[in-house]
Amino acid sequence: MIVRLRYYLSVCLCTLCFMAFAQDFSVSGQVLDANNEPITLANVILLAEDGSAFIKGTSTEEAGYFEINNLASATYFIKITYVGFEAFTQKIILRGNLDLKKIQLNEIPESLDEVTVIAKKPTITRKPDRLIFNVEGTALTEGSTLSVLKSTPGIIVSEGGITIKSSPATVFINNRRVQLTSEELITLLESAPANSIKSVEVITNPPASYDADSGSVINIIMSKNLATGYRGSVFTNYTQGVFPRYNAGTSHYFKNNKVNLNINYSYTNSKINRDQDDTVNYLENINPNPEEESIYEIDEIYKSNVNRNTWSETHNLNLNFDYYLDDKNTLSLTSTGLYSPYFKYQIRNNTNITDENLVFQSRFTADNLSRDNKYNIGTDLIFRHDFENSANLTFNAHYTIYDYDRDQNVITNNFDINNMFVNSSEFNTVSNQNTNIITGKMDYNLPISDTSNFDAGVKYSNITTDSDITRLDIIGGSEVVNTANTDAFKYDEKVFAAYSNYINTWDKWGLSLGLRVEQTNIEGKSVTLNETNTQAYFNWFPNASLSYQILEDLNIYGNYKRSIYRPSYTDLNPFTFFLNENTVVLGNPNLVPSYRDHYKLGTSFLEHFVVEAYYMNYDGDIVELPRQNNETNVIAFTPTNLDKKVEYGFDFIFDYYPTNTWNLYFVTSFYNISEESNFGEGFVEQEQWSNYSVLMNSISFLKDQSLNINLTLTWAGKNLQQFQTVEDRLISEFSISKSIFKKKGIVSLSVEDIFNLQDYDTNTNYLNQSSSSSIDSDNRYIKLGFRYNFGNTKLNTNERTTSAEERERLKDLN
C-alpha cells in the first residue's frame, strides 16, 4: 500500500510555503444569523490543516459577504467567529475558487451575556528555530506557571534552575525579559497562576531581535481578552508534599473599544523540604616529587546529612493595560511585582569525619538560619504606531527595581573522637543588595512584500547594583566585625545594541538573515578592598536560517546563531558567603564573557515526523564548580570559565493525533557533552553521551470536551554538567480538570513524581576533586485546585462601533 504524503508544515513554514506556492484561488461566502440577517464584521480566518497556524483572515462586509484571495492549493480549516455566536469551523480542500454560499451562525445558548468556553487540548507546533506549546484553555492552565513549564517538551525544571536539556534558559514574558536569579524566577513562576497563558515558546535559535546573551529562550505568551465587557475569576490551590502549601488569587479582565485591562494577584504560603547526603573525600598527594604527576590517596572523608527547609510568603501582582488612542496608535503599560515579606531558610547539617577506612574521627553540626526580605518590581511603558503601509514602530521603556536583605546566623558545634562536645563557634552575616535596571528600545517592522519582511531596532540597557556584606563573629557574647569577610561591591553594566532581520520566501525557498551588534561596558568595584575590575568589548552576533520545500510534505532547513553569556554581577561579586565554616560560595571578579556558536540541520516529513541534528561550541563557558581545598578541608562553590565545551546530538520528534481529541507527542534526543579546562593542577577533559526523552499524552473526554487529562513522562539520562556526572531521572506529571457549574467552575487535580524517580545523584571525580551528593527534593506532591469564573462579555451594541475592536482581533492573530 502506498502511503499518500499529506500536507504538513510547522507554524513558520506554513506561512512561508503558502507564499511560495501561492496561486490565484479564493474562498468566499455570506455569513448570516438564524433569522437570515447578515452579520457584519464577523471574523473569518484560515488556519493550516492541523488547526494551529494562522494563514489569512478578513472581516465580513455590511451584507455579510467575505472573500479571501491569493490562496494556494491546499487543505485548510476555515473559522468564522462573532461575539455572542458559536464559532463555525470546517475543513476545506482548495483546488480552485470555492464559494461556501450561505453560512449560518447560531447564538450561544442560554444568554448572549456569557461566552461558553470549551476546554481544549494542548497542541505542539514546530518552527525551524522553536517549538510552540499551545496550552490556552487546557487543564494545564489550572495550575501555576511553573507547572506549565514542567509539562512543556524540552524544558527541565529543577532546584538548579530552568534548562532546555542541559543549557540554561532565559525566560521572557511576552518578549520581555524577566530579570531574576534562577531561585527567584522559580519562586515567581510557582506563585503566578497559569490561567492567562496562551502558549509557551521554546526558542533554541532566537532571532537578532533578542538580546545576544539570551542563548536558549523560553517565551511565555499571555492571552488577551478579546471580548468586550468584564470577566473575572478567583482560584485556590492546595498542595501536599512533605509539608502543605497554599496558593490563592484572583484575575480580572475588562475591554471596550478603547481599553484592554488585565490584573492578576496571587498569594502563596509554602514550606519546602530538601534532604541531601554529601560525601567529600579530602585527598593527600603521596608523591613527594613535584616534577612528577601527583598521586592522590584519601586522607579524610566528610559525610554530611543536610536537611533544608524554606518557609515563604509571596505576593505576586501583574498588570497589563492597553489604551487604543486610535486605529493607528496604542499605548500600553505592563508591570510585574513580586514581594516576599517573609522568607526563612534553615539548614541543619551533621557531618561525620572518618579516615580512609571509615573509622570515626570526629564530627560537627552546623545550623544555618537566614531570614530574607525582598521585592522585585518591573514595569514597561510601550507605544506602538501602525503606518498605512502595514509597517509599525514600537517604543519600549523598562525599569526594574530589586531590593534584597538577608540576616544569617550560623552556629557550629564540634565533637571529638569520643563524640564528646569540644567547642563551638558562631557568627552573624548581614547582606543587602539593591539593583536597578533601565532599558530603552525601539523596533521598526516593515513588510516589504507579500513574501518578505524587514525589521530593525536599537536598545540601551543599564544595570547598577549596590551590595554589601558584613560578618560579625560572636566572641564572648559580643559581635566583632570580621574585616576579612566584610566588603561592599558596586556594579555598573551598560550595553548598546542594534539589530536587523530580513525574511524572504520565493519558489520553494525560505531565507532569514539577522545581525546584532552589541557594545558592553562593565565596571565592578570592591569598596573595602579598593579593587576595580573593568571590561569593555564589542561583538557581532549573526544568525541565519535557510529552508527548502522538496515535496508538499517534505522540507529541510538549517540555521546558525552566535550568542554571548556575560558574567552576572553576582558572579563577579568577590564576596565570600558562608553556608557554614566548611562550605562557602565565592565570587570571581576575573570572569570573562563566554560565547556560543549553535548550528542545526533538520527535516520534517510525513506530517508527524521531525529529525534534527545540532552542534554547539562554547568558548569560555561560565559554570559554578564545587572546588574542594584539601589543605583546609573547605569546599567552595565558585563560578569559573571553562576552556572549552562542546555539545552535539540528534533529536527525533513524533507528533500525532490518533483522534481529534487525543494528542500523542514523543521526542527523544541522543547527545554528547564534552568539557575541558586547565585548573592549574592539571588539564581535565570529560565527555558523556546521554539521552533525553519526553512522552506526552493529552486527551479530552465528553461531548463538550470538558474533561481533560494530561500525562507527561520525561527521561533525563545520565549526563555531564559542570564536571559533575548527574545520574538518571524520570520526571512524571499527571493532571486532570473538569468543568462544573455550567462551565463557570473548574476543578483540577495534578500529581508530580508519580514513580518517585525524580531525585538524583551527582558525582565529581577529577584531579584532586572527589565528592558525591544524593538530592532528595520536595518534588513529589499532589495538588488540588478550584477556579470559579464570573462576570460577562456583554455587548454594548452590535453596530459598527465595535468595528475597531474586531479589526484588532485580526491584528492579534498576525
Secondary structure, DSSP 4 states (H G I P E B T S, - for coil): -PPPP-----HHHHHHHHHHT--SEEEEEEEE-TTS-B-TT-EEEEE-TTS-SEEEEEE--TTSEEEEEEE-SEEEEEEEE-TTB--EEEEEEESS-EEEEEEEPPBPSS-TTSPPPPP---EEEEETTEEEEE-TTSGGGGSBHHHHHHHSTTEEEETTEEEETTEEEEEEETTEE----HHHHHHHHHHSBSTTEEEEEEESS--TTS-TT--EEEEEEEP---SSEEEEEEEEEEEESSSEEEEEEEEEEEE-SSEEEEEEEEEEEEEEEEEEEEEEEEEEE----TTS---EEEEEEEEEEEEEEEEEEEEEEEEEEEEE-SSSEEEEEEEEEEEEEEEEEEEEEEEEEE-TT--EEEEEEEEEEEEEEEEEEEEEEEEEEE-TTS-EEEEEEEEEEEEEEEEEEEEEEEE-TTS-EEEEEEEEEEEEEEEEEEEEEEEEEEEEETTEEEEEEEEEEEEEEEEEEEEEEEETTEEEE-GGG-EEEEEEEEEEEEEEEEEEEETTEEEEEEEEEEEEEEEEEETTTTEEEEEEEEEEEEEEEEEEEEETTEEEEEEEEEEEEPPPHHHH---EEEEETTEEEE--TT---EEEEEEEEEEEETTTEEEEEEEEEEES-EEEEEEEETTTTEEEEEEEE-SEEEEEEEEEEEEEEEETTEEEEEEEEEEEEEEEEE-SS-EEEEEEEEEEEEEEEEEEESTT--EEEEEEEEEE-SEEETTEEE--EEEEEEEEEEEETTTTEEEEEEEE-TTS---EEEEEEETTEEEEEEEEES--EEEEEEEEEEEE---S-SSGGGHHHHHHHHHHH-
